[in-house]
């Protein structure tokens, strides 16, 4: 029987790359995101390449929308064995002193409460599968703070706390909890969203870094963790580009 994977934030970046990779690994993937037009294109691409996927419109900040995702998972062609909590994002790079409360609230709702909502909704299916895995895509900001990153780091620290607590609480039940913490990843949207569409500020983040991580690199990490033997739990996988030795230590050419 085909195993089913659910990926949130699947319309672009790491989420879309993860859908492609998991479909190639043989999962039927429920690709969940708000932008259903992009999901439809992604599903067509997956199917052309011999994979299997279903588009599911989902806003992780909405209880009702997440309930519809759970209903779609219940109707999927196989047991739900994998959940990838990937939906998230950053807004702003302001100091705590002047940070916008609305930006902080949005980051907490998407990154933390989104993970909570989706995990709660799908946990019964993951347990009943007898071999479930929950992947939480957090960030190196989940354990290291930096100037201007207070809101994002606070949300990612909280998301990391959710993952660690959940692993303790599920001990003895057939569900693994994996946290993946990427460093500098260049995707088409992350920094654009952070800077309100300012392409120059977004590009400056990666200036001089010849090879930041890309979405496929993180998708590869997700797939590797999810396809280990079920008794193997990768608690935390930290992945950075070679040029980034730490949050504040990045080699830039020129």
Backbone torsions as a table, in degrees:
resi	resn	phi	psi	omega
1	UNK	NA	140.0	-178.3
2	UNK	-69.8	132.8	173.6
3	UNK	-81.8	146.1	-177.1
4	UNK	-110.4	133.7	174.2
5	UNK	-115.4	142.1	175.9
6	UNK	-114.4	127.6	-179.7
7	UNK	-124.3	120.9	176.4
8	UNK	-92.1	161.3	-176.9
9	UNK	62.2	38.6	-167.7
10	UNK	-89.2	1.1	-172.7
11	UNK	-82.2	-10.8	-179.8
12	UNK	-162.3	173.0	170.1
13	UNK	55.8	-135.7	-176.4
14	UNK	-60.9	-38.7	-179.2
15	UNK	-62.7	-47.8	179.4
16	UNK	-64.0	-41.6	178.4
17	UNK	-63.0	-36.3	179.2
18	UNK	-68.7	-38.9	175.7
19	UNK	-58.8	-48.9	-179.8
20	UNK	-58.9	-45.4	-175.3
21	UNK	-69.0	-42.8	-179.5
22	UNK	-68.1	-35.5	175.5
23	UNK	-62.8	-39.3	177.7
24	UNK	-66.5	-25.9	178.1
25	UNK	-81.3	-5.2	176.1
26	UNK	105.4	0.3	175.9
27	UNK	-76.1	148.5	160.0
28	UNK	-86.8	122.3	-170.9
29	UNK	-107.4	126.9	168.3
30	UNK	-89.4	108.9	-178.6
31	UNK	-91.0	111.5	-172.3
32	UNK	-113.5	130.7	176.8
33	UNK	-171.4	172.4	179.8
34	UNK	-76.7	-34.8	-172.1
35	UNK	-89.1	87.6	-173.2
36	UNK	-68.9	-24.0	176.9
37	UNK	-64.3	-41.4	177.9
38	UNK	-68.5	-38.2	178.5
39	UNK	-62.2	-39.6	179.8
40	UNK	-61.5	-41.6	177.5
41	UNK	-64.0	-41.3	-179.4
42	UNK	-63.9	-44.2	179.7
43	UNK	-62.7	-41.8	177.1
44	UNK	-60.3	-42.2	178.8
45	UNK	-62.2	-45.0	179.2
46	UNK	-59.9	-44.6	-177.3
47	UNK	-68.0	-37.7	176.5
48	UNK	-60.0	-33.6	-179.1
49	UNK	-90.4	13.7	173.2
50	UNK	88.7	7.3	-179.9
51	UNK	-97.5	-175.9	-176.2
52	UNK	-136.1	126.4	-178.4
53	UNK	-153.9	158.8	176.7
54	UNK	-133.1	135.3	176.6
55	UNK	-85.6	133.4	178.0
56	UNK	-132.9	114.8	175.9
57	UNK	-65.7	127.5	-177.5
58	UNK	-154.4	130.4	171.1
59	UNK	-109.7	112.4	-173.9
60	UNK	-70.7	-7.8	176.0
61	UNK	-89.6	2.5	-177.4
62	UNK	-117.8	122.7	177.4
63	UNK	-59.7	-42.5	-177.8
64	UNK	-65.3	-41.1	-179.8
65	UNK	-65.9	-40.9	178.6
66	UNK	-66.8	-34.4	176.2
67	UNK	-62.5	-37.0	177.5
68	UNK	-68.2	-34.6	175.5
69	UNK	-63.2	-42.9	179.2
70	UNK	-63.0	-37.2	177.4
71	UNK	-65.5	-39.9	177.4
72	UNK	-64.4	-38.1	178.2
73	UNK	-65.3	-37.6	179.2
74	UNK	-66.0	-26.6	-179.2
75	UNK	-94.6	3.0	-176.8
76	UNK	-70.3	159.9	-174.4
77	UNK	-83.0	50.4	179.5
78	UNK	157.4	173.3	-180.0
79	UNK	-70.6	142.3	175.2
80	UNK	-80.8	110.7	-178.0
81	UNK	-111.2	-10.5	-175.1
82	UNK	-143.1	129.7	171.4
83	UNK	-121.4	125.5	176.0
84	UNK	-111.4	103.9	176.3
85	UNK	-80.6	90.2	-175.5
86	UNK	-108.2	-23.0	-177.3
87	UNK	-57.1	133.8	-179.5
88	UNK	175.8	-167.3	178.5
89	UNK	156.5	173.5	-179.2
90	UNK	-126.2	148.4	172.5
91	UNK	-133.3	122.4	175.2
92	UNK	83.0	159.5	174.6
93	UNK	-136.9	43.9	-175.5
94	UNK	-91.6	151.0	174.3
95	UNK	-66.4	160.5	178.9
96	UNK	-54.6	-37.4	-176.9
97	UNK	-56.1	-34.6	-175.4
98	UNK	-125.1	11.1	-177.7
99	UNK	-63.2	141.9	-179.1
100	UNK	-78.6	125.0	-179.5
101	UNK	-58.6	-37.5	179.3
102	UNK	-61.5	-39.7	177.2
103	UNK	-64.4	-44.2	179.3
104	UNK	-62.5	-41.9	-178.5
105	UNK	-64.6	-42.0	178.3
106	UNK	-61.8	-45.0	-178.9
107	UNK	-63.3	-38.8	178.6
108	UNK	-68.1	-42.0	-177.2
109	UNK	-65.7	-43.7	-177.7
110	UNK	-74.1	-51.2	-173.7
111	UNK	-74.3	-43.7	-172.3
112	UNK	-95.7	-59.5	-177.3
113	UNK	-69.4	-28.9	173.8
114	UNK	-62.1	-45.3	175.7
115	UNK	-60.7	-42.7	179.6
116	UNK	-62.4	-49.4	-177.5
117	UNK	-59.0	-49.8	-175.3
118	UNK	-68.8	-40.2	179.1
119	UNK	-62.8	-46.3	178.7
120	UNK	-60.1	-40.3	-176.3
121	UNK	-68.5	-34.3	-173.3
122	UNK	-103.5	-8.1	-177.5
123	UNK	-59.2	-41.1	178.4
124	UNK	-58.1	-39.4	179.1
125	UNK	-68.4	-39.2	179.5
126	UNK	-65.0	-40.8	177.9
127	UNK	-65.7	-45.7	-176.6
128	UNK	-68.0	-19.9	176.6
129	UNK	-66.8	-24.0	-179.1
130	UNK	82.3	-4.9	-178.2
131	UNK	-158.1	64.1	-175.8
132	UNK	-93.5	156.8	175.5
133	UNK	-140.0	131.3	172.6
134	UNK	-111.8	122.5	174.7
135	UNK	-107.6	126.9	175.6
136	UNK	-109.2	114.8	177.0
137	UNK	-87.7	102.5	179.9
138	UNK	-102.9	-125.3	-175.0
139	UNK	-171.4	159.4	169.8
140	UNK	-62.0	-19.6	173.3
141	UNK	-67.2	-10.2	177.0
142	UNK	-76.4	-9.3	176.9
143	UNK	-140.5	1.0	177.3
144	UNK	-137.0	129.6	178.2
145	UNK	-94.7	161.4	177.6
146	UNK	-154.3	155.6	-177.2
147	UNK	-59.1	132.5	179.6
148	UNK	85.7	-8.5	-176.3
149	UNK	-106.5	18.7	-173.1
150	UNK	-56.0	-47.7	-177.4
151	UNK	-66.2	-45.2	-178.9
152	UNK	-69.2	-43.9	179.8
153	UNK	-64.0	-38.5	178.4
154	UNK	-62.6	-44.0	179.2
155	UNK	-65.1	-43.3	-178.0
156	UNK	-72.0	-34.1	172.1
157	UNK	-59.7	-42.1	179.2
158	UNK	-65.6	-40.5	178.7
159	UNK	-63.0	-40.8	176.0
160	UNK	-61.7	-40.1	178.4
161	UNK	-64.3	-38.1	177.0
162	UNK	-61.9	-46.3	-178.7
163	UNK	-61.5	-46.6	-178.9
164	UNK	-65.3	-40.4	178.7
165	UNK	-65.8	-42.1	-179.8
166	UNK	-62.1	-39.5	179.0
167	UNK	-61.3	-41.6	177.3
168	UNK	-64.0	-43.4	-175.3
169	UNK	-71.2	-25.9	-179.1
170	UNK	-93.0	0.4	-179.4
171	UNK	-56.5	126.9	-177.3
172	UNK	96.7	-7.5	176.2
173	UNK	-111.3	157.8	-168.3
174	UNK	-83.6	50.3	179.2
175	UNK	-135.8	123.6	175.7
176	UNK	-87.3	152.6	174.0
177	UNK	-125.7	118.1	-176.4
178	UNK	-116.8	131.3	174.1
179	UNK	-110.6	128.2	176.8
180	UNK	-115.4	125.3	-174.5
181	UNK	-118.7	92.5	177.3
182	UNK	-77.8	149.1	170.2
183	UNK	-90.2	-124.2	-175.7
184	UNK	-74.4	109.4	178.4
185	UNK	-120.7	125.6	177.3
186	UNK	-94.7	110.9	173.9
187	UNK	-120.5	172.4	-174.0
188	UNK	-73.1	-14.9	-170.7
189	UNK	-129.4	-25.4	-169.1
190	UNK	-53.8	-55.3	-177.5
191	UNK	-72.7	-30.3	175.5
192	UNK	-61.5	-43.1	177.2
193	UNK	-64.1	-43.0	-177.7
194	UNK	-59.1	-38.5	-175.9
195	UNK	-104.6	24.9	173.5
196	UNK	60.8	32.9	178.1
197	UNK	88.5	3.9	179.3
198	UNK	-77.5	100.8	-174.7
199	UNK	-65.9	-34.7	-179.6
200	UNK	-64.8	-44.5	178.2
201	UNK	-66.8	-37.6	178.6
202	UNK	-63.6	-44.7	-179.0
203	UNK	-66.5	-31.6	-177.9
204	UNK	-63.4	-26.2	179.2
205	UNK	-59.2	-36.5	-174.2
206	UNK	-104.4	8.3	-176.1
207	UNK	-58.5	126.9	176.9
208	UNK	81.1	-5.3	178.7
209	UNK	-94.2	106.6	-170.7
210	UNK	-69.2	-33.8	-176.5
211	UNK	-138.9	74.2	169.5
212	UNK	-67.5	165.7	171.7
213	UNK	-61.7	155.4	172.5
214	UNK	-122.9	170.6	-174.7
215	UNK	-56.5	-38.6	-179.1
216	UNK	-62.1	-31.0	178.9
217	UNK	-64.6	-42.1	179.9
218	UNK	-72.1	-39.1	176.3
219	UNK	-59.0	-37.2	177.3
220	UNK	-62.6	-39.8	177.3
221	UNK	-64.7	-43.2	178.4
222	UNK	-59.0	-49.1	-177.5
223	UNK	-63.5	-40.4	-179.9
224	UNK	-62.9	-47.4	180.0
225	UNK	-62.4	-41.7	-174.8
226	UNK	-72.3	-20.9	-176.4
227	UNK	-105.2	10.6	171.5
228	UNK	-70.5	158.0	173.7
229	UNK	-52.5	145.7	-170.0
230	UNK	-59.7	-24.9	179.8
231	UNK	-78.5	-6.3	-178.6
232	UNK	-98.6	115.8	178.0
233	UNK	-111.3	114.8	174.5
234	UNK	-84.9	98.9	-174.5
235	UNK	-59.4	-50.7	-177.0
236	UNK	-146.4	128.0	176.3
237	UNK	-118.6	115.7	177.8
238	UNK	-100.1	126.3	-176.6
239	UNK	-133.6	127.2	178.8
240	UNK	-133.7	161.2	170.8
241	UNK	-71.0	157.1	179.3
242	UNK	-55.1	-34.5	-176.6
243	UNK	-71.0	-12.7	-176.1
244	UNK	-112.0	102.3	179.8
245	UNK	-82.1	-25.7	178.9
246	UNK	-162.5	175.8	-176.7
247	UNK	-54.8	-38.9	-176.7
248	UNK	-103.4	4.3	-175.5
249	UNK	-119.1	94.7	-178.5
250	UNK	-127.4	127.6	176.6
251	UNK	-81.1	124.5	178.4
252	UNK	-122.3	125.5	-179.4
253	UNK	-76.9	150.3	174.1
254	UNK	85.8	NA	NA
